[in-house]
Amino acid sequence: MSEKDLFIQMADNSYVMFLPPDMESVRQFRKQLRVSLAQNGFGEDDISQIVLAADEALTNSITANVSNQSEETIICRWRIVDSKFTLLILDYGRGLKVSESTSDDYSSPSDLENYLGNIKKHQTSSSGQLPFGGVNKPHKNMGKGLKIIRSLMDTVKIHYHNNETITDNPLDNKINGSIVELEFNADTKHKN
């Protein structure tokens, strides 16, 4: 599958990518996301925050698919309206764990460089195996994704889907995967 097959830009500043559950696809996603944000006037700091949160969300979706032994395509759809960015990621794992511990302090970063340093410290102590180009390789970004995402985005919602419905109840036995919704408003971030 080529990069052109994966990415579609719509006329209304909305974009969609169809990605295999492989970490190699994250690079292509980050690239297209970064370009679309820059074309829509987002500043570099905002772009970095959005791309980091989106990367974490897509990594969680890939992990969920792999854990569920699903090779289904992950769908990433985002829309940009003025200073507001919204991303939806649909996967076919067992559902994102909302109950992830909140004991670590991942509050909204005032200094992105120090914030990224704290994340790198965590990465050195945790790793797992995820596919990269079809081959399982060690991956160090395991275990703190949801906390990072919540600290960087204005809104984080997690829904679950099955063949018939979308629900907010992760205990539903018929869950086929997650739909993660992320929102970022540059105007809100810069009012502080």
C-alpha positions as CSV (number, residue, x, y, z in Angstrom):
1,M,0.0,0.0,0.0
2,S,1.5,3.3,-1.0
3,E,1.3,6.6,0.9
4,K,-1.1,8.0,-1.7
5,D,-3.5,5.0,-1.1
6,L,-3.5,5.8,2.6
7,F,-4.3,9.5,2.7
8,I,-7.3,11.5,1.4
9,Q,-7.8,15.2,1.7
10,M,-11.4,16.5,1.5
11,A,-12.5,19.9,0.4
12,D,-13.7,21.0,3.8
13,N,-10.4,20.8,5.7
14,S,-11.0,17.2,6.7
15,Y,-8.6,14.4,6.1
16,V,-8.7,10.6,6.4
17,M,-6.0,7.9,6.5
18,F,-6.5,4.2,6.3
19,L,-3.6,2.6,8.2
20,P,-2.4,-1.0,8.8
21,P,-1.8,-1.9,12.4
22,D,2.0,-1.4,12.0
23,M,4.2,1.2,13.6
24,E,5.6,2.0,10.2
25,S,2.3,3.7,9.4
26,V,2.7,6.1,12.4
27,R,5.5,7.9,10.6
28,Q,3.3,8.5,7.5
29,F,0.4,9.7,9.7
30,R,2.6,12.2,11.6
31,K,3.9,13.6,8.3
32,Q,0.5,14.2,6.8
33,L,-0.9,15.5,10.1
34,R,2.0,17.9,10.5
35,V,1.6,19.2,7.0
36,S,-2.2,19.7,7.3
37,L,-1.8,21.6,10.6
38,A,0.8,23.9,9.2
39,Q,-1.3,24.6,6.1
40,N,-4.1,25.6,8.4
41,G,-2.0,28.1,10.3
42,F,-1.2,26.2,13.5
43,G,2.1,27.3,15.2
44,E,5.0,24.9,15.8
45,D,4.4,24.4,19.5
46,D,0.7,23.6,18.9
47,I,1.7,21.3,16.0
48,S,4.2,19.4,18.3
49,Q,1.6,18.9,21.0
50,I,-1.1,17.7,18.6
51,V,1.3,15.4,16.8
52,L,2.6,13.9,20.0
53,A,-1.0,13.2,21.3
54,A,-2.1,11.8,18.0
55,D,1.0,9.6,17.8
56,E,0.2,8.2,21.3
57,A,-3.4,7.6,20.3
58,L,-2.5,5.8,17.1
59,T,0.1,3.8,19.0
60,N,-2.6,2.8,21.5
61,S,-4.8,1.7,18.6
62,I,-2.1,-0.3,16.9
63,T,-1.4,-2.0,20.3
64,A,-5.1,-2.8,20.7
65,N,-5.3,-4.3,17.3
66,V,-2.2,-6.4,17.8
67,S,-3.3,-7.5,21.3
68,N,-6.6,-8.6,19.7
69,Q,-4.8,-10.3,16.8
70,S,-6.7,-8.1,14.5
71,E,-5.2,-7.1,11.1
72,E,-8.1,-4.7,10.4
73,T,-7.3,-1.3,9.0
74,I,-7.2,1.6,11.5
75,I,-9.1,4.7,10.4
76,C,-7.8,8.2,11.3
77,R,-10.0,11.1,10.4
78,W,-9.4,14.7,11.4
79,R,-10.9,18.0,10.7
80,I,-9.6,21.5,11.1
81,V,-11.9,24.5,11.5
82,D,-10.2,27.8,12.2
83,S,-8.1,27.1,15.4
84,K,-10.0,23.9,16.3
85,F,-8.6,20.4,15.5
86,T,-10.6,17.2,16.0
87,L,-9.3,13.7,15.4
88,L,-11.1,10.4,15.5
89,I,-9.2,7.1,15.5
90,L,-11.2,3.9,15.0
91,D,-9.5,0.6,15.8
92,Y,-10.4,-3.1,16.2
93,G,-8.8,-4.0,19.5
94,R,-10.6,-4.9,22.7
95,G,-11.1,-1.3,23.6
96,L,-8.8,1.3,25.2
97,K,-8.4,1.0,29.0
98,V,-10.0,4.1,30.5
99,S,-9.0,3.0,34.0
100,E,-5.4,3.7,33.4
101,S,-3.8,5.0,36.6
102,T,-3.7,8.7,37.1
103,S,-1.0,8.8,39.8
104,D,1.7,10.3,37.5
105,D,1.6,14.1,37.0
106,Y,1.1,14.7,33.3
107,S,-0.6,18.1,33.6
108,S,-0.7,20.4,30.6
109,P,2.9,21.3,29.7
110,S,4.1,24.9,30.3
111,D,7.6,23.9,29.0
112,L,7.3,21.4,26.1
113,E,11.0,20.5,26.3
114,N,10.9,19.5,30.0
115,Y,7.7,17.7,29.4
116,L,9.2,15.6,26.6
117,G,12.2,14.9,28.9
118,N,9.9,13.4,31.5
119,I,8.3,11.2,28.9
120,K,11.7,10.0,27.7
121,K,12.6,9.0,31.2
122,H,9.4,6.8,31.4
123,Q,10.2,5.3,28.0
124,T,13.6,3.9,29.2
125,S,11.8,1.9,31.9
126,S,9.1,0.3,29.8
127,S,8.9,-1.5,26.5
128,G,6.9,-4.0,24.5
129,Q,6.8,-5.6,21.1
130,L,4.9,-4.0,18.2
131,P,5.1,-4.7,14.4
132,F,7.4,-2.4,12.4
133,G,7.4,-3.2,8.7
134,G,5.7,-6.5,9.5
135,V,8.4,-7.6,12.0
136,N,7.9,-7.5,15.8
137,K,10.4,-5.1,17.3
138,P,10.8,-3.6,20.8
139,H,8.8,-0.5,21.3
140,K,9.5,1.8,24.2
141,N,6.3,3.9,24.2
142,M,4.2,1.6,26.4
143,G,1.9,2.4,29.3
144,K,1.5,6.2,29.6
145,G,-0.2,7.1,26.3
146,L,-3.6,8.0,27.7
147,K,-2.1,10.3,30.4
148,I,0.0,12.0,27.8
149,I,-2.9,12.5,25.5
150,R,-5.2,13.9,28.2
151,S,-2.5,16.4,29.2
152,L,-2.0,17.7,25.7
153,M,-5.5,17.9,24.4
154,D,-8.5,20.0,25.4
155,T,-10.9,17.1,25.2
156,V,-10.4,13.3,25.1
157,K,-13.4,11.0,24.6
158,I,-13.4,7.2,24.3
159,H,-16.2,5.3,22.6
160,Y,-16.6,1.6,21.8
161,H,-18.0,0.1,18.7
162,N,-19.5,-3.2,17.7
163,N,-21.3,-4.3,14.5
164,E,-24.4,-2.5,15.5
165,T,-23.9,0.4,17.9
166,I,-21.5,2.9,19.4
167,T,-21.4,3.0,23.3
168,D,-19.5,4.6,26.1
169,N,-19.7,1.4,28.1
170,P,-16.4,-0.5,28.0
171,L,-18.0,-3.5,29.8
172,D,-20.2,-4.4,26.8
173,N,-19.3,-7.9,25.8
174,K,-19.7,-7.2,22.1
175,I,-16.9,-4.6,21.8
176,N,-15.1,-4.8,18.5
177,G,-12.8,-1.8,19.2
178,S,-12.4,1.8,20.3
179,I,-13.1,5.2,18.8
180,V,-10.8,7.8,20.3
181,E,-11.9,11.4,19.9
182,L,-9.3,14.2,20.5
183,E,-9.9,17.9,20.4
184,F,-7.4,20.8,20.5
185,N,-8.3,24.5,20.3
186,A,-5.3,26.7,19.7
187,D,-7.3,29.8,20.8
188,T,-8.1,28.2,24.2
189,K,-4.5,27.1,24.7
190,H,-3.2,30.7,24.2
191,K,-5.7,32.5,26.4
192,N,-3.7,31.4,29.6
